[in-house]
Amino acid sequence: MAALLERELGVKAELVEGSLGEFNVLVGEQAVAKKGLIFFPPDKKVLAAVRKALAGLSID
């Protein structure tokens, strides 16, 4: 997922190891995508959520 985010959106993604089965995508401090009880979110859904979150960030 980190490579996909970097390739598709041109953002530097940091992969942080969590607990077993954990999957969260953060933009800043905001979680924009999470693994459900069983399934991972589709790549397209994660990309859309990250795009939306990045559009709301102010650039100083």
N, C-alpha and C positions, 0 to 999 in steps of 0.2 A: 504494500500500500504506500509506503514512503516513496518508493521509486516512481510509482504511478502519479502521486501528487507532484513530485518534482518534475516529471516529464510533461504532464498535462497542464499544470498550472504555473510551473516555473517557480515554485516556492521551495525553500529549504525545509525538509521534513526531518524531524528527529525521532528516531525509533527508541522508545524506552521500554525495557522489559517490565512487565507487570506480573500479576499472579496467573496461574494456570487458567486458560480460557478467557482471560480478560482482553477486551479490545475496545479502546476508546480513542477517538480522534479529537484532539483539542486544537482550537485556534486561540492562542493566548491562554487565558484561564477558562474559556468557555468550551464545554464538551458539545461538539456538533454532530457526532455519530457514535453510537455504541452498539456492541453486540447484544442481540436479544437473548432470550433464555437459551435458545439452541443455535440460531442462525446468525451469521455475520451479515451486515448490511451489504447490499450490492454495490459494486464499485461506482456505478453511475450516481447512486444516491449519496455516497460519501463525497464524491467530487462536487455535486450540486450543493451540498451542505457547506463544504469548505469555501466554495465560490461565494455563496451568500454571506457567510461570516466575514470573509475578507473584504467584500464590498461595503460592509458596515463599519470597517475599521477606519479611523482617521489616520492620515499619513502626515507626520510632522516634519 
